[in-house]
Amino acid sequence: MNDSISDARRLVRLLKGLACKVNLIPLNPHEGSGLKRPSDAVVSAFQKILTDSSMTALIRKSKGQDILAACGQLRGRFSGGQPPIPLF
Protein backbone atom coordinates (compact mmCIF):
# COMPACT_ATOMS: atom_id res chain seq x y z
CA MET A 1 0.00 0.00 0.00
CA ASN A 2 2.87 2.42 0.77
CA ASP A 3 5.96 0.53 -0.33
CA SER A 4 6.68 2.05 -3.74
CA ILE A 5 9.82 3.87 -4.79
CA SER A 6 7.83 7.12 -4.89
CA ASP A 7 6.66 6.46 -1.32
CA ALA A 8 10.28 5.99 -0.23
CA ARG A 9 11.32 9.25 -1.91
CA ARG A 10 8.39 11.06 -0.31
CA LEU A 11 9.46 9.74 3.10
CA VAL A 12 13.01 11.01 2.50
CA ARG A 13 11.62 14.48 1.74
CA LEU A 14 9.33 14.40 4.77
CA LEU A 15 12.11 13.43 7.18
CA LYS A 16 14.85 15.59 5.66
CA GLY A 17 16.83 17.34 8.37
CA LEU A 18 15.47 15.18 11.21
CA ALA A 19 17.69 12.82 13.17
CA CYS A 20 15.68 9.63 13.05
CA LYS A 21 15.73 5.91 12.44
CA VAL A 22 13.12 4.22 10.24
CA ASN A 23 11.97 0.71 11.07
CA LEU A 24 10.56 -1.03 8.01
CA ILE A 25 8.05 -3.65 9.09
CA PRO A 26 6.58 -5.66 6.20
CA LEU A 27 2.90 -6.46 6.57
CA ASN A 28 1.97 -9.80 8.08
CA PRO A 29 -0.96 -10.95 5.99
CA HIS A 30 -4.02 -12.27 7.76
CA GLU A 31 -7.46 -13.47 6.85
CA GLY A 32 -9.85 -10.71 5.92
CA SER A 33 -7.30 -7.95 5.37
CA GLY A 34 -7.19 -8.19 1.58
CA LEU A 35 -3.59 -6.91 1.70
CA LYS A 36 -0.44 -8.79 0.72
CA ARG A 37 3.07 -8.76 2.14
CA PRO A 38 5.57 -7.04 -0.16
CA SER A 39 8.38 -9.14 -1.61
CA ASP A 40 11.81 -9.01 0.00
CA ALA A 41 13.07 -7.27 -3.15
CA VAL A 42 10.49 -4.47 -2.77
CA VAL A 43 11.37 -3.98 0.90
CA SER A 44 15.11 -3.92 0.10
CA ALA A 45 14.60 -1.39 -2.70
CA PHE A 46 12.63 0.85 -0.31
CA GLN A 47 15.40 0.56 2.28
CA LYS A 48 18.07 1.40 -0.33
CA ILE A 49 16.33 4.68 -1.23
CA LEU A 50 16.44 5.67 2.44
CA THR A 51 20.01 4.56 3.11
CA ASP A 52 21.26 6.19 -0.11
CA SER A 53 19.86 9.41 1.36
CA SER A 54 21.98 8.95 4.52
CA MET A 55 19.06 7.74 6.62
CA THR A 56 19.17 4.81 9.01
CA ALA A 57 16.60 2.27 7.89
CA LEU A 58 16.29 -1.18 9.41
CA ILE A 59 14.16 -4.05 8.15
CA ARG A 60 12.46 -5.65 11.13
CA LYS A 61 12.02 -9.39 11.10
CA SER A 62 8.62 -10.62 12.13
CA LYS A 63 8.01 -13.13 14.87
CA GLY A 64 4.69 -14.78 15.57
CA GLN A 65 3.37 -14.77 12.02
CA ASP A 66 2.91 -18.54 12.11
CA ILE A 67 0.40 -18.25 14.97
CA LEU A 68 -1.24 -15.00 13.82
CA ALA A 69 0.37 -13.08 16.68
CA ALA A 70 2.58 -10.74 14.66
CA CYS A 71 2.09 -6.98 14.45
CA GLY A 72 -1.43 -6.12 13.30
CA GLN A 73 -2.70 -9.66 13.09
CA LEU A 74 -4.51 -9.91 16.40
CA ARG A 75 -6.43 -6.71 15.82
CA GLY A 76 -7.45 -7.90 12.38
CA ARG A 77 -8.55 -11.25 13.70
CA PHE A 78 -10.74 -9.77 16.44
CA SER A 79 -12.01 -6.65 14.67
CA GLY A 80 -15.60 -7.88 14.86
CA GLY A 81 -15.67 -8.11 18.64
CA GLN A 82 -13.68 -7.87 21.81
CA PRO A 83 -10.38 -9.78 21.94
CA PRO A 84 -10.05 -12.33 24.71
CA ILE A 85 -8.63 -11.20 28.05
CA PRO A 86 -5.01 -12.40 28.32
CA LEU A 87 -4.22 -14.91 31.01
CA PHE A 88 -1.00 -14.47 32.93
C-alpha positions as CSV (number, residue, x, y, z in Angstrom):
1,M,0.0,0.0,0.0
2,N,2.9,2.4,0.8
3,D,6.0,0.5,-0.3
4,S,6.7,2.0,-3.7
5,I,9.8,3.9,-4.8
6,S,7.8,7.1,-4.9
7,D,6.7,6.5,-1.3
8,A,10.3,6.0,-0.2
9,R,11.3,9.2,-1.9
10,R,8.4,11.1,-0.3
11,L,9.5,9.7,3.1
12,V,13.0,11.0,2.5
13,R,11.6,14.5,1.7
14,L,9.3,14.4,4.8
15,L,12.1,13.4,7.2
16,K,14.8,15.6,5.7
17,G,16.8,17.3,8.4
18,L,15.5,15.2,11.2
19,A,17.7,12.8,13.2
20,C,15.7,9.6,13.1
21,K,15.7,5.9,12.4
22,V,13.1,4.2,10.2
23,N,12.0,0.7,11.1
24,L,10.6,-1.0,8.0
25,I,8.0,-3.7,9.1
26,P,6.6,-5.7,6.2
27,L,2.9,-6.5,6.6
28,N,2.0,-9.8,8.1
29,P,-1.0,-10.9,6.0
30,H,-4.0,-12.3,7.8
31,E,-7.5,-13.5,6.9
32,G,-9.8,-10.7,5.9
33,S,-7.3,-8.0,5.4
34,G,-7.2,-8.2,1.6
35,L,-3.6,-6.9,1.7
36,K,-0.4,-8.8,0.7
37,R,3.1,-8.8,2.1
38,P,5.6,-7.0,-0.2
39,S,8.4,-9.1,-1.6
40,D,11.8,-9.0,0.0
41,A,13.1,-7.3,-3.1
42,V,10.5,-4.5,-2.8
43,V,11.4,-4.0,0.9
44,S,15.1,-3.9,0.1
45,A,14.6,-1.4,-2.7
46,F,12.6,0.8,-0.3
47,Q,15.4,0.6,2.3
48,K,18.1,1.4,-0.3
49,I,16.3,4.7,-1.2
50,L,16.4,5.7,2.4
51,T,20.0,4.6,3.1
52,D,21.3,6.2,-0.1
53,S,19.9,9.4,1.4
54,S,22.0,9.0,4.5
55,M,19.1,7.7,6.6
56,T,19.2,4.8,9.0
57,A,16.6,2.3,7.9
58,L,16.3,-1.2,9.4
59,I,14.2,-4.1,8.1
60,R,12.5,-5.7,11.1
61,K,12.0,-9.4,11.1
62,S,8.6,-10.6,12.1
63,K,8.0,-13.1,14.9
64,G,4.7,-14.8,15.6
65,Q,3.4,-14.8,12.0
66,D,2.9,-18.5,12.1
67,I,0.4,-18.2,15.0
68,L,-1.2,-15.0,13.8
69,A,0.4,-13.1,16.7
70,A,2.6,-10.7,14.7
71,C,2.1,-7.0,14.5
72,G,-1.4,-6.1,13.3
73,Q,-2.7,-9.7,13.1
74,L,-4.5,-9.9,16.4
75,R,-6.4,-6.7,15.8
76,G,-7.5,-7.9,12.4
77,R,-8.5,-11.2,13.7
78,F,-10.7,-9.8,16.4
79,S,-12.0,-6.6,14.7
80,G,-15.6,-7.9,14.9
81,G,-15.7,-8.1,18.6
82,Q,-13.7,-7.9,21.8
83,P,-10.4,-9.8,21.9
84,P,-10.1,-12.3,24.7
85,I,-8.6,-11.2,28.0
86,P,-5.0,-12.4,28.3
87,L,-4.2,-14.9,31.0
88,F,-1.0,-14.5,32.9
